[in-house]
Amino acid sequence: MNPVLALVLAAAVVASFSSRIEIVAAAAVVACSVAWIADRDSFRRVLRVGLVLGAVFAASAATAAVAWASGLDRGLTIGGTVLLRLVVLGTAAAVVTRSVDAETIMGMTSRFGMKRLGLVFGLALNALPHLSDTASTVWAAHRVRCGGRWAAMRRLPVLAEVLLAHTSRVADQAAAAAALRGHTALS
C-alpha cells in the first residue's frame, strides 16, 4: 500500500473518534475513497450483507438507547456517528488485512527489537480469515444441531467451546507454518 494512502487512512481512523458527526462523515468518505483507490476488493468486502446489517443494527441500538434517554435528535446524531465510525473502522480493517501480512509486521517490529511480538501479531493477523470462516461454519452447524436460531442462542456456551477448540487448532497450524519458514521464536 502506498505510504501516503496509509497515512490518510490512519488520519481518517483518528478523525472518526471525533464527537462531531460532520468530521466523522468526512472521515468515512476519506476512508472509503482510500479503500477504493488502494484496493477495490477490500472495499467490496466491507459491503457484504452481514457486515452492513451488523453495522446498521449496532447503530439502531445506539440510536434507540440514546433517544430514549436524551431525546430523538441526540439519538439520531449518536446513531449516525456510530454507523459512520463502523464504516471507517471496517474499511480500514479490510484494507489493512489485505495489504499487510505477517512478514511485513515482523519486519517492522524486528527493527525495534521486538521480533517475537511481531511474530505473534503477524500470526494473529494471518489467522483471522481462517477464524472468520470457521466461525460461520460452526454457527451453521450449531443452529442445525440445536433445531433453530433461538435454541442455538440458549446453548451459546457449547458454541464457545467449539470455537475455542478451532481457534487453538488454527493457532497451532499458524505457529507450525511459521516454524517451517524459519521463525522459531514461539517454540
N, C-alpha and C positions, 0 to 999 in steps of 0.2 A: 504494500500500500504506500502511496505517495506520502512522505512525511508532512507535507503541508496539509493534505486532506486529513491525516491522522490528528494533527493539531486542531484543525477546525472541528472535527468530530469531538475531540476531548473538550473543546470550549463549549460546544453545544450541550454536552452532558453536564458540565458545570453550570451552564446557564439554565438548564432545566430545573434546577433546585431553587430558582427564584420564587418569591412569593407573588410576583405579578404575572398574571396569565398571558399578557402580551409578550413578555420575554420568553416564557415557556413555549408559546406558539411559534415565535421566531426560531427558537432552538429546534423545535420539531421540524420546521421547514428546512432548516440548515442540515439537520441530521438525515432527513430523507433525501435531500439533494446530494449530499456526500455519498450516501449509500447508492444512489442511482448512478453517480459518476464512477465511484470506486469499484462497485461490484453489483451489477443488476440482479444477479441470482440471490444475493443476500437480502436485497430489498424485497424480492418476491417471496422469500422465505418468511419475512415478517408479516406478510399479508395473508398467511394461511388462516383459514376459517377459525380454527380452535384458538389461535393466539388473539385474533381480533375479538372473538366472543369473550374470551377471558378478560381482555382489557376493558371492554365495554361493561362487563359485569362488575369488575372492580370499581370502575368509575361510577357506575349506577349505585353501588352500595355506598360509596363515599358521599355521593350526592344526596341520597336518602337520609343518611345519618346526620349530615350537617344541616340539611334542610329542616329536619325535624327539630334539631337543637337550636339553630340560628336563623332560620328563615330560608325561603326558596332561592332568593338571589344569591346569598352566600353559598348555599348548597350547590347551585349550578356552577358557580365560579370554581369551587373546590373540585367538583366532579370533572369539569373540563380540564382543570390543571392536572388532576390525576391521570386522565386519559392521555393528555399530551406528554406528560412525563413518561408514561409507559411506552408511548410511541418512540420517544427519544432513546430510552434505555434499551428497548427491544431492537431498534435499528442499530444502535451502537454495538450491542452484543452480537448481532448477526454478522456485521461487518468484521468485527474483531475475530470471531471464531473462524471465519473463512479466510482471514488474512494472516493470522498468527498461528504458529504451530509450536510444538514442544521444543524444537531446535532453536527457534527464534527466542523464546523465553529463556532457554538455558544459556544462549549466547549473551543476552543482556545481563542476566544475574551473575554469570561467571566473571564478567568484567568487574563486578563489585565484590567478588569473593564469596558469593552465595550460591555456589553451583548446586548444592543439594536442594535448596529452596526452589531454585529454578526448575529442577527436575520434577519436584512434587507439583508445582503449578502447571508445568507443561503436560505432565501425565494426566492431571485432573482436567485440563482443557481438552486434551485429545479423547478422554473417556466420556465427556458429556454427551456427544451424539449417540454413543452406544447406550448410555443410560436412558436417554430420552426414548430411543426405540424400544428398549427393554420395558420401560415403564408403561408405554402404551400397550404392548403385547400382554404384559402381566395384568393390567387393568381389564382388558377384554376377556382374558381367561377367568379372572376373578368374578366378573359380572356373570359370565355363563355358569360358573360353578355355584354361585350364590342364588341364582334364579332371578336376577333383576338388579336394577340400579340401587334401590333403597335397601335391599337386603345386603348388597355389597358394601354400602356405606356403613351399615351397622357392624360389619366384620372387617373394618379397616386395619385393626392390629394384625390380622393374618396377612393382609396385603403388605404391610410394612415389613414383616419378617421376610417375605419372599423378595421384596425389593432390596433389602439389606443383603440377602444372600447373593443376589445378582450383582449388586454393587461390589461386593467382595470379589466375586469372580472376575468382573471387568477390571478391577484394580490389580488383581494378580496377573491377568493377561497383559495389562499395560506395563507393569513392572518387569515381566518376563521379556516383553518386546524391547524395553529399554536396555535390559541386560544383554540381549542379543546384539544391540547396536553399540555395546561397549560402555554403557553407563552403569556402573556398579555402585553408585553412591547410596542406593536404597537397600542394598543387600545386607 
